Amino acid sequence: MTQFRKAGVQPLGVNPASVEAHARYAAKMKFGFPLLSDADRAIARAYGALKEDGTHIQRTVYGIARDGTIAFAARGAPPPADVIAALAG
């Protein structure tokens, strides 16, 4: 989070859990970023983050530039520096 803050990047998490479940989980894990609920998986579908079964989510990281374009995309958990570099470039 420190690296993202220094770079002026706002991380967001998105998954199908309910808003209430997100609030509990974020408090428990002491997240410093918002978690968004995608109960119908519309966001995951739009960003190609659904697995082949169409139900489960594949962790995918997107860096969206200030102009709304996708500057970074990767499966898994890439290093924050990679995301920040793509957004800065």
C-alpha positions in Angstrom: 0.0 0.0 0.0 2.9 2.4 0.7 4.2 2.0 -2.8 0.7 2.7 -4.3 0.1 5.7 -2.1 3.5 7.2 -3.0 2.7 6.8 -6.7 -0.8 8.3 -6.3 -2.5 5.0 -7.2 -5.8 3.9 -5.6 -6.1 0.1 -5.4 -9.6 -1.5 -5.4 -10.6 -5.0 -4.8 -13.5 -6.6 -6.6 -15.0 -10.0 -5.9 -18.5 -11.7 -5.7 -18.8 -11.5 -1.9 -21.5 -9.4 -0.4 -21.0 -5.8 0.8 -21.4 -7.0 4.4 -18.9 -9.8 4.0 -16.4 -7.4 2.5 -16.8 -5.0 5.4 -16.1 -7.8 7.9 -13.1 -9.1 5.9 -11.6 -5.6 5.3 -11.8 -4.9 9.0 -10.3 -8.2 9.9 -7.4 -7.8 7.4 -7.0 -4.1 8.0 -7.2 -3.3 4.3 -6.5 0.2 3.4 -8.4 0.1 0.1 -12.1 -0.4 -0.9 -13.6 -3.7 -1.7 -16.4 -3.7 -4.3 -19.1 -6.4 -4.5 -19.6 -8.1 -7.9 -22.3 -10.5 -6.8 -23.5 -11.2 -10.4 -19.9 -11.4 -11.7 -20.6 -8.8 -14.3 -17.3 -7.0 -13.7 -15.3 -10.2 -13.7 -17.0 -11.2 -16.9 -16.4 -7.8 -18.6 -12.7 -7.9 -17.6 -12.1 -11.6 -18.5 -11.4 -12.7 -15.0 -13.8 -15.6 -14.9 -12.3 -19.1 -15.1 -13.5 -21.5 -17.8 -16.4 -22.7 -15.7 -17.9 -19.2 -15.8 -18.4 -19.2 -12.0 -15.0 -19.0 -10.3 -12.8 -15.9 -10.4 -9.2 -16.0 -11.6 -7.2 -13.3 -9.6 -6.4 -10.7 -12.2 -4.8 -7.3 -11.7 -5.6 -4.3 -13.9 -4.1 -0.9 -13.8 -6.4 1.7 -15.2 -4.9 5.0 -16.2 -6.4 8.3 -15.3 -7.7 8.6 -18.9 -9.7 5.3 -18.4 -7.4 3.1 -20.6 -6.0 -0.2 -19.3 -2.3 0.4 -18.8 -1.6 -3.0 -17.1 -3.2 -6.4 -17.0 -1.8 -9.6 -15.5 -3.1 -12.8 -13.9 -2.1 -13.6 -10.3 -0.5 -11.2 -8.0 2.2 -9.2 -9.8 4.6 -7.0 -7.9 3.2 -3.5 -7.1 6.2 -2.0 -8.8 5.1 -3.5 -12.1 1.7 -2.0 -11.9 3.0 1.4 -10.8 5.5 1.5 -13.6 2.9 0.7 -16.3 0.7 3.5 -14.9 3.5 6.0 -14.8 4.6 5.2 -18.4 
